[in-house]
Amino acid sequence: MPCGLSAALPRLLLPALALLFSLWQPHAAAHGMHLQARPASTHDGWVIQGRLSYSDDSAAAGNYIRVENLDQPDFPPLALQTGPAGAFQLPVLAGHRYRVTAQGEEGHTTAMEVLVTPPEAAADDNGWPIYLVIAAFLLASLIPAHFLRKP
């Protein structure tokens, strides 16, 4: 039996080394990019702020961000580079739609649209409070009970 094992060892050694080598390889240089962007209100006005990261969630620092105003196509697009943490922030106009496009160093491109809308004030419809409506229904249900009771 030991002879059979020693004969099979060279056949198993090559695939085992190939498997170990594939686990040891460093990560590939190409990554997918994830773009997160949202409108935010600051004391100076509205901005689009976001973060650009790779598929392994590492920061995509130094990549280019382009912001285009879709409602005003004659406005020139704004551009900047992401910071060390992959973060960016650009001033925008409220009530407009924007396309945010990220261009990676290795040629990857990702884009998304952002609608900058200020939160609307809650409409005051001068309706009745719910507790008054429920109380009125409960009192109204006593009327049939009064007429339907036996003398």
ROPAKOL-974162 format. One record per atom (N, C-alpha, C, O): atom name; x, y, z. Coordinates in steps of 0.02 Angstrom, whole numbers. Layout:
<atoms>
["CA",[X,Y,Z]] ...
</atoms>
This chain:
<atoms>
["N",[41,-60,0]] ["CA",[0,0,0]] ["C",[43,63,0]] ["O",[26,111,-35]] ["N",[98,66,37]] ["CA",[139,126,35]] ["C",[165,140,-35]] ["O",[177,198,-51]] ["N",[175,90,-76]] ["CA",[199,101,-144]] ["C",[147,139,-185]] ["O",[165,183,-225]] ["N",[84,122,-177]] ["CA",[30,156,-214]] ["C",[26,229,-195]] ["O",[13,271,-238]] ["N",[35,245,-131]] ["CA",[32,315,-109]] ["C",[91,355,-136]] ["O",[82,412,-157]] ["N",[150,325,-135]] ["CA",[209,361,-160]] ["C",[205,370,-235]] ["O",[233,418,-262]] ["N",[170,326,-271]] ["CA",[162,334,-343]] ["C",[110,388,-358]] ["O",[117,423,-409]] ["N",[60,396,-316]] ["CA",[8,446,-328]] ["C",[28,515,-304]] ["O",[-1,565,-325]] ["N",[79,519,-261]] ["CA",[101,583,-233]] ["C",[122,633,-286]] ["O",[102,691,-283]] ["N",[163,614,-337]] ["CA",[181,664,-388]] ["C",[121,689,-427]] ["O",[120,746,-448]] ["N",[71,646,-438]] ["CA",[11,668,-475]] ["C",[-30,717,-434]] ["O",[-61,762,-462]] ["N",[-32,710,-368]] ["CA",[-71,755,-325]] ["C",[-33,818,-306]] ["O",[-63,868,-287]] ["N",[34,815,-311]] ["CA",[75,871,-290]] ["C",[65,932,-335]] ["O",[60,988,-310]] ["N",[62,921,-400]] ["CA",[55,977,-446]] ["C",[-12,1014,-437]] ["O",[-11,1076,-432]] ["N",[-70,980,-433]] ["CA",[-132,1017,-421]] ["C",[-133,1051,-352]] ["O",[-161,1105,-345]] ["N",[-103,1019,-302]] ["CA",[-102,1049,-235]] ["C",[-60,1113,-236]] ["O",[-79,1162,-205]] ["N",[-3,1113,-270]] ["CA",[38,1173,-275]] ["C",[3,1228,-315]] ["O",[8,1287,-298]] ["N",[-33,1208,-368]] ["CA",[-70,1257,-407]] ["C",[-124,1290,-365]] ["O",[-136,1350,-370]] ["N",[-158,1251,-323]] ["CA",[-210,1278,-279]] ["C",[-180,1326,-228]] ["O",[-207,1380,-217]] ["N",[-124,1307,-198]] ["CA",[-91,1351,-150]] ["C",[-67,1415,-183]] ["O",[-72,1470,-154]] ["N",[-41,1409,-244]] ["CA",[-17,1469,-279]] ["C",[-75,1516,-296]] ["O",[-67,1577,-292]] ["N",[-132,1488,-315]] ["CA",[-190,1531,-332]] ["C",[-216,1568,-270]] ["O",[-241,1624,-276]] ["N",[-210,1537,-212]] ["CA",[-231,1571,-151]] ["C",[-181,1625,-131]] ["O",[-200,1673,-97]] ["N",[-118,1618,-150]] ["CA",[-66,1664,-129]] ["C",[-63,1726,-173]] ["O",[-36,1777,-152]] ["N",[-91,1723,-234]] ["CA",[-85,1779,-281]] ["C",[-114,1843,-251]] ["O",[-165,1841,-217]] ["N",[-82,1900,-264]] ["CA",[-111,1963,-242]] ["C",[-174,1979,-282]] ["O",[-186,1949,-335]] ["N",[-213,2026,-256]] ["CA",[-275,2045,-290]] ["C",[-261,2076,-358]] ["O",[-209,2106,-369]] ["N",[-307,2067,-403]] ["CA",[-300,2096,-469]] ["C",[-304,2172,-464]] ["O",[-334,2199,-418]] ["N",[-274,2206,-512]] ["CA",[-271,2278,-510]] ["C",[-339,2310,-529]] ["O",[-353,2366,-508]] ["N",[-380,2275,-566]] ["CA",[-444,2303,-588]] ["C",[-496,2293,-533]] ["O",[-502,2238,-505]] ["N",[-534,2345,-519]] ["CA",[-586,2343,-468]] ["C",[-650,2373,-498]] ["O",[-647,2414,-544]] ["N",[-706,2353,-470]] ["CA",[-768,2388,-486]] ["C",[-771,2449,-441]] ["O",[-740,2451,-388]] ["N",[-808,2500,-462]] ["CA",[-814,2561,-423]] ["C",[-886,2569,-400]] ["O",[-933,2554,-436]] ["N",[-893,2594,-338]] ["CA",[-959,2608,-309]] ["C",[-963,2683,-295]] ["O",[-920,2711,-261]] ["N",[-1015,2713,-322]] ["CA",[-1025,2785,-313]] ["C",[-1085,2796,-269]] ["O",[-1139,2769,-282]] ["N",[-1076,2834,-216]] ["CA",[-1131,2854,-172]] ["C",[-1134,2930,-173]] ["O",[-1084,2963,-159]] ["N",[-1191,2957,-189]] ["CA",[-1199,3030,-191]] ["C",[-1270,3047,-168]] ["O",[-1318,3012,-183]] ["N",[-1274,3102,-130]] ["CA",[-1340,3124,-106]] ["C",[-1338,3199,-96]] ["O",[-1285,3228,-84]] ["N",[-1397,3231,-100]] ["CA",[-1399,3303,-86]] ["C",[-1397,3314,-10]] ["O",[-1422,3274,28]] ["N",[-1368,3369,9]] ["CA",[-1365,3387,81]] ["C",[-1370,3463,87]] ["O",[-1344,3500,45]] ["N",[-1402,3484,139]] ["CA",[-1409,3555,153]] ["C",[-1355,3577,202]] ["O",[-1344,3545,253]] ["N",[-1320,3631,185]] ["CA",[-1269,3659,229]] ["C",[-1289,3730,246]] ["O",[-1339,3755,220]] ["N",[-1253,3763,289]] ["CA",[-1269,3832,306]] ["C",[-1257,3880,248]] ["O",[-1283,3936,247]] ["N",[-1218,3858,198]] ["CA",[-1206,3899,138]] ["C",[-1252,3884,80]] ["O",[-1251,3920,30]] ["N",[-1292,3831,86]] ["CA",[-1337,3812,31]] ["C",[-1336,3736,21]] ["O",[-1319,3699,67]] ["N",[-1354,3715,-39]] ["CA",[-1358,3644,-54]] ["C",[-1294,3619,-87]] ["O",[-1262,3655,-125]] ["N",[-1276,3557,-70]] ["CA",[-1217,3525,-99]] ["C",[-1236,3453,-118]] ["O",[-1283,3424,-91]] ["N",[-1198,3425,-164]] ["CA",[-1200,3353,-175]] ["C",[-1136,3326,-143]] ["O",[-1081,3346,-162]] ["N",[-1145,3282,-96]] ["CA",[-1087,3252,-63]] ["C",[-1090,3177,-73]] ["O",[-1144,3148,-80]] ["N",[-1033,3147,-73]] ["CA",[-1032,3075,-84]] ["C",[-964,3045,-72]] ["O",[-918,3077,-48]] ["N",[-961,2981,-90]] ["CA",[-899,2942,-80]] ["C",[-892,2894,-138]] ["O",[-941,2864,-162]] ["N",[-831,2887,-161]] ["CA",[-815,2840,-215]] ["C",[-769,2787,-185]] ["O",[-719,2803,-154]] ["N",[-788,2724,-195]] ["CA",[-748,2669,-168]] ["C",[-743,2614,-219]] ["O",[-781,2611,-267]] ["N",[-696,2570,-207]] ["CA",[-688,2511,-250]] ["C",[-731,2454,-223]] ["O",[-760,2460,-169]] ["N",[-735,2400,-261]] ["CA",[-779,2344,-242]] ["C",[-758,2312,-176]] ["O",[-799,2280,-143]] ["N",[-695,2321,-156]] ["CA",[-673,2294,-91]] ["C",[-682,2345,-35]] ["O",[-656,2335,20]] ["N",[-719,2399,-48]] ["CA",[-736,2453,-1]] ["C",[-677,2497,18]] ["O",[-681,2534,67]] ["N",[-622,2492,-18]] ["CA",[-566,2538,-5]] ["C",[-580,2605,-41]] ["O",[-615,2606,-92]] ["N",[-554,2658,-13]] ["CA",[-567,2725,-40]] ["C",[-536,2734,-109]] ["O",[-479,2714,-120]] ["N",[-574,2763,-153]] ["CA",[-549,2778,-221]] ["C",[-525,2850,-222]] ["O",[-560,2894,-247]] ["N",[-466,2862,-195]] ["CA",[-439,2929,-188]] ["C",[-409,2953,-254]] ["O",[-381,2913,-292]] ["N",[-417,3017,-268]] ["CA",[-386,3047,-327]] ["C",[-421,3034,-392]] ["O",[-394,3050,-445]] ["N",[-481,3007,-391]] ["CA",[-519,2996,-453]] ["C",[-561,3058,-469]] ["O",[-576,3098,-425]] ["N",[-578,3065,-531]] ["CA",[-614,3124,-554]] ["C",[-689,3115,-549]] ["O",[-717,3063,-567]] ["N",[-722,3168,-524]] ["CA",[-795,3171,-519]] ["C",[-819,3229,-563]] ["O",[-791,3283,-561]] ["N",[-870,3215,-603]] ["CA",[-899,3267,-646]] ["C",[-973,3272,-629]] ["O",[-1007,3221,-625]] ["N",[-998,3333,-619]] ["CA",[-1068,3345,-601]] ["C",[-1099,3390,-655]] ["O",[-1076,3446,-666]] ["N",[-1151,3363,-688]] ["CA",[-1185,3400,-741]] ["C",[-1256,3418,-719]] ["O",[-1290,3376,-690]] ["N",[-1277,3479,-732]] ["CA",[-1345,3501,-717]] ["C",[-1389,3480,-775]] ["O",[-1383,3507,-830]] ["N",[-1434,3432,-763]] ["CA",[-1477,3406,-817]] ["C",[-1534,3453,-834]] ["O",[-1560,3450,-889]] ["N",[-1554,3495,-787]] ["CA",[-1608,3543,-799]] ["C",[-1584,3605,-836]] ["O",[-1623,3639,-869]] ["N",[-1521,3621,-831]] ["CA",[-1491,3678,-865]] ["C",[-1430,3654,-905]] ["O",[-1373,3663,-882]] ["N",[-1440,3624,-963]] ["CA",[-1384,3596,-1001]] ["C",[-1332,3648,-1023]] ["O",[-1276,3630,-1039]] ["N",[-1351,3712,-1023]] ["CA",[-1302,3763,-1043]] ["C",[-1253,3780,-986]] ["O",[-1203,3813,-998]] ["N",[-1267,3758,-925]] ["CA",[-1220,3768,-870]] ["C",[-1159,3723,-881]] ["O",[-1167,3665,-900]] ["N",[-1100,3749,-870]] ["CA",[-1041,3707,-878]] ["C",[-1038,3654,-822]] ["O",[-1057,3668,-766]] ["N",[-1015,3593,-838]] ["CA",[-1010,3542,-786]] ["C",[-956,3560,-735]] ["O",[-906,3592,-752]] ["N",[-967,3539,-673]] ["CA",[-918,3549,-620]] ["C",[-875,3487,-614]] ["O",[-900,3431,-625]] ["N",[-812,3494,-598]] ["CA",[-767,3437,-592]] ["C",[-721,3446,-533]] ["O",[-703,3502,-515]] ["N",[-701,3390,-503]] ["CA",[-653,3391,-449]] ["C",[-625,3320,-440]] ["O",[-648,3273,-473]] ["N",[-576,3314,-397]] ["CA",[-548,3249,-381]] ["C",[-570,3229,-310]] ["O",[-579,3272,-267]] ["N",[-578,3164,-299]] ["CA",[-596,3140,-233]] ["C",[-537,3149,-186]] ["O",[-479,3148,-206]] ["N",[-554,3157,-121]] ["CA",[-503,3165,-70]] ["C",[-472,3098,-50]] ["O",[-487,3047,-81]] ["N",[-430,3098,1]] ["CA",[-396,3037,23]] ["C",[-444,2981,45]] ["O",[-428,2922,38]] ["N",[-502,3000,70]] ["CA",[-551,2950,92]] ["C",[-601,2933,37]] ["O",[-649,2897,48]] ["N",[-590,2960,-24]] ["CA",[-636,2948,-79]] ["C",[-697,2994,-77]] ["O",[-744,2984,-116]] ["N",[-697,3043,-32]] ["CA",[-755,3087,-23]] ["C",[-751,3147,-70]] ["O",[-697,3167,-91]] ["N",[-810,3175,-85]] ["CA",[-814,3235,-126]] ["C",[-876,3274,-106]] ["O",[-922,3248,-76]] ["N",[-875,3340,-122]] ["CA",[-931,3384,-108]] ["C",[-928,3442,-156]] ["O",[-876,3474,-164]] ["N",[-986,3457,-188]] ["CA",[-991,3512,-235]] ["C",[-1054,3552,-222]] ["O",[-1106,3522,-208]] ["N",[-1052,3618,-227]] ["CA",[-1112,3659,-219]] ["C",[-1158,3652,-280]] ["O",[-1134,3649,-337]] ["N",[-1223,3650,-267]] ["CA",[-1273,3643,-321]] ["C",[-1333,3687,-306]] ["O",[-1337,3718,-253]] ["N",[-1379,3691,-354]] ["CA",[-1440,3730,-346]] ["C",[-1498,3684,-325]] ["O",[-1505,3629,-351]] ["N",[-1539,3708,-279]] ["CA",[-1597,3669,-257]] ["C",[-1648,3664,-313]] ["O",[-1656,3711,-352]] ["N",[-1683,3608,-316]] ["CA",[-1735,3599,-366]] ["C",[-1711,3576,-434]] ["O",[-1749,3577,-482]] ["N",[-1648,3556,-440]] ["CA",[-1620,3535,-504]] ["C",[-1599,3462,-501]] ["O",[-1585,3435,-447]] ["N",[-1597,3431,-560]] ["CA",[-1572,3362,-566]] ["C",[-1501,3365,-591]] ["O",[-1483,3406,-634]] ["N",[-1459,3321,-564]] ["CA",[-1388,3319,-582]] ["C",[-1368,3247,-599]] ["O",[-1394,3199,-572]] ["N",[-1319,3242,-645]] ["CA",[-1288,3177,-658]] ["C",[-1217,3181,-630]] ["O",[-1178,3224,-649]] ["N",[-1202,3134,-585]] ["CA",[-1136,3130,-555]] ["C",[-1101,3071,-588]] ["O",[-1125,3015,-587]] ["N",[-1043,3084,-618]] ["CA",[-1005,3033,-653]] ["C",[-936,3029,-622]] ["O",[-902,3080,-612]] ["N",[-914,2968,-608]] ["CA",[-847,2956,-580]] ["C",[-806,2920,-632]] ["O",[-828,2871,-662]] ["N",[-745,2944,-642]] ["CA",[-699,2913,-690]] ["C",[-639,2887,-650]] ["O",[-603,2925,-619]] ["N",[-629,2820,-652]] ["CA",[-574,2790,-617]] ["C",[-509,2794,-656]] ["O",[-510,2804,-716]] ["N",[-454,2786,-621]] ["CA",[-388,2790,-652]] ["C",[-378,2734,-703]] ["O",[-343,2744,-753]] ["N",[-408,2676,-691]] ["CA",[-398,2620,-737]] ["C",[-451,2617,-792]] ["O",[-456,2568,-828]] ["N",[-491,2671,-798]] ["CA",[-538,2675,-853]] ["C",[-610,2659,-835]] ["O",[-654,2666,-877]] ["N",[-623,2637,-774]] ["CA",[-692,2623,-754]] ["C",[-731,2688,-748]] ["O",[-705,2739,-727]] ["N",[-795,2685,-767]] ["CA",[-839,2743,-761]] ["C",[-904,2719,-730]] ["O",[-931,2667,-747]] ["N",[-930,2759,-684]] ["CA",[-995,2746,-654]] ["C",[-1031,2812,-646]] ["O",[-1000,2864,-634]] ["N",[-1097,2811,-653]] ["CA",[-1136,2873,-650]] ["C",[-1202,2861,-615]] ["O",[-1227,2804,-613]] ["N",[-1231,2914,-588]] ["CA",[-1296,2911,-557]] ["C",[-1328,2981,-560]] ["O",[-1293,3031,-566]] ["N",[-1394,2983,-556]] ["CA",[-1430,3047,-555]] ["C",[-1450,3063,-484]] ["O",[-1468,3019,-444]] ["N",[-1447,3128,-467]] ["CA",[-1466,3153,-401]] ["C",[-1515,3210,-411]] ["O",[-1502,3256,-449]] ["N",[-1571,3207,-375]] ["CA",[-1620,3260,-377]] ["C",[-1614,3299,-311]] ["O",[-1621,3271,-257]] ["N",[-1599,3363,-317]] ["CA",[-1590,3405,-258]] ["C",[-1656,3440,-244]] ["O",[-1673,3489,-278]] ["N",[-1693,3416,-195]] ["CA",[-1756,3446,-177]] ["C",[-1756,3462,-103]] ["O",[-1743,3418,-62]] ["N",[-1770,3523,-84]] ["CA",[-1775,3539,-14]] ["C",[-1836,3505,16]] ["O",[-1887,3498,-17]] ["N",[-1831,3484,79]] ["CA",[-1890,3453,110]] ["C",[-1947,3503,115]] ["O",[-1937,3560,137]] ["N",[-2006,3482,95]] ["CA",[-2063,3526,96]] ["C",[-2091,3530,167]] ["O",[-2090,3482,205]] ["N",[-2115,3588,183]] ["CA",[-2146,3596,249]] ["C",[-2210,3555,251]] ["O",[-2246,3550,201]] ["N",[-2224,3528,308]] ["CA",[-2285,3487,315]] ["C",[-2346,3532,302]] ["O",[-2352,3586,330]] ["N",[-2389,3507,260]] ["CA",[-2449,3546,243]] ["C",[-2496,3548,303]] ["O",[-2510,3496,333]] ["N",[-2519,3608,319]] ["CA",[-2566,3615,374]] ["C",[-2636,3615,344]] ["O",[-2659,3665,318]] ["N",[-2670,3557,348]] ["CA",[-2735,3551,316]] ["C",[-2792,3569,364]] ["O",[-2850,3562,345]] ["N",[-2777,3591,424]] ["CA",[-2827,3610,474]] ["C",[-2878,3554,484]] ["O",[-2937,3568,498]] ["N",[-2857,3492,479]] ["CA",[-2902,3436,490]] ["C",[-2914,3425,564]] ["O",[-2881,3454,607]] ["N",[-2962,3382,578]] ["CA",[-2978,3367,647]] ["C",[-2927,3318,675]] ["O",[-2906,3272,639]] ["N",[-2907,3326,737]] ["CA",[-2861,3278,768]] ["C",[-2895,3209,773]] ["O",[-2956,3205,782]] ["N",[-2857,3157,767]] ["CA",[-2884,3090,764]] ["C",[-2922,3072,828]] ["O",[-2972,3036,824]] ["N",[-2900,3096,885]] ["CA",[-2935,3078,947]] ["C",[-3005,3108,950]] ["O",[-3050,3078,980]] ["N",[-3015,3166,919]] ["CA",[-3082,3195,916]] ["C",[-3127,3156,868]] ["O",[-3187,3148,881]] ["N",[-3100,3133,813]] ["CA",[-3139,3094,765]] ["C",[-3161,3028,797]] ["O",[-3219,3008,789]] ["N",[-3116,2995,832]] ["CA",[-3133,2931,865]] ["C",[-3186,2943,920]] ["O",[-3233,2904,926]] ["N",[-3177,2996,958]] ["CA",[-3226,3011,1011]] ["C",[-3294,3025,981]] ["O",[-3345,3004,1010]] ["N",[-3298,3060,925]] ["CA",[-3362,3074,893]] ["C",[-3395,3010,869]] ["O",[-3456,3003,876]] ["N",[-3357,2963,840]] ["CA",[-3386,2899,819]] ["C",[-3411,2858,878]] ["O",[-3464,2826,874]] ["N",[-3374,2859,932]] ["CA",[-3396,2822,992]] ["C",[-3461,2851,1020]] ["O",[-3507,2814,1038]] ["N",[-3465,2916,1024]] ["CA",[-3526,2948,1048]] ["C",[-3585,2935,1000]] ["O",[-3641,2925,1022]] ["N",[-3571,2937,935]] ["CA",[-3624,2925,886]] ["C",[-3649,2853,890]] ["O",[-3707,2839,874]] ["N",[-3607,2807,911]] ["CA",[-3629,2737,917]] ["C",[-3676,2727,976]] ["O",[-3709,2675,980]] ["N",[-3679,2774,1022]] ["CA",[-3725,2769,1079]] ["C",[-3797,2784,1059]] ["O",[-3844,2762,1092]] ["N",[-3807,2822,1005]] ["CA",[-3875,2840,984]] ["C",[-3915,2778,964]] ["O",[-3970,2770,990]] ["N",[-3891,2734,920]] ["CA",[-3930,2674,905]] ["C",[-3939,2629,967]] ["O",[-3990,2596,975]] ["N",[-3889,2627,1010]] ["CA",[-3894,2586,1070]] ["C",[-3950,2611,1115]] ["O",[-3984,2572,1148]] ["N",[-3960,2677,1117]] ["CA",[-4013,2706,1158]] ["C",[-4083,2685,1132]] ["O",[-4127,2668,1171]] ["N",[-4091,2688,1066]] ["CA",[-4156,2671,1037]] ["C",[-4169,2596,1034]] ["O",[-4227,2575,1032]] ["N",[-4118,2556,1034]] ["CA",[-4126,2484,1028]] ["C",[-4131,2448,1097]] ["O",[-4142,2387,1099]] ["N",[-4123,2484,1150]] ["CA",[-4127,2450,1215]] ["C",[-4199,2433,1231]] ["O",[-4245,2468,1209]] ["N",[-4210,2381,1268]] ["CA",[-4277,2358,1286]] ["C",[-4302,2396,1347]] ["O",[-4264,2408,1393]] ["N",[-4367,2417,1347]] ["CA",[-4394,2454,1404]] ["C",[-4407,2412,1464]] ["O",[-4430,2438,1515]] 
</atoms>
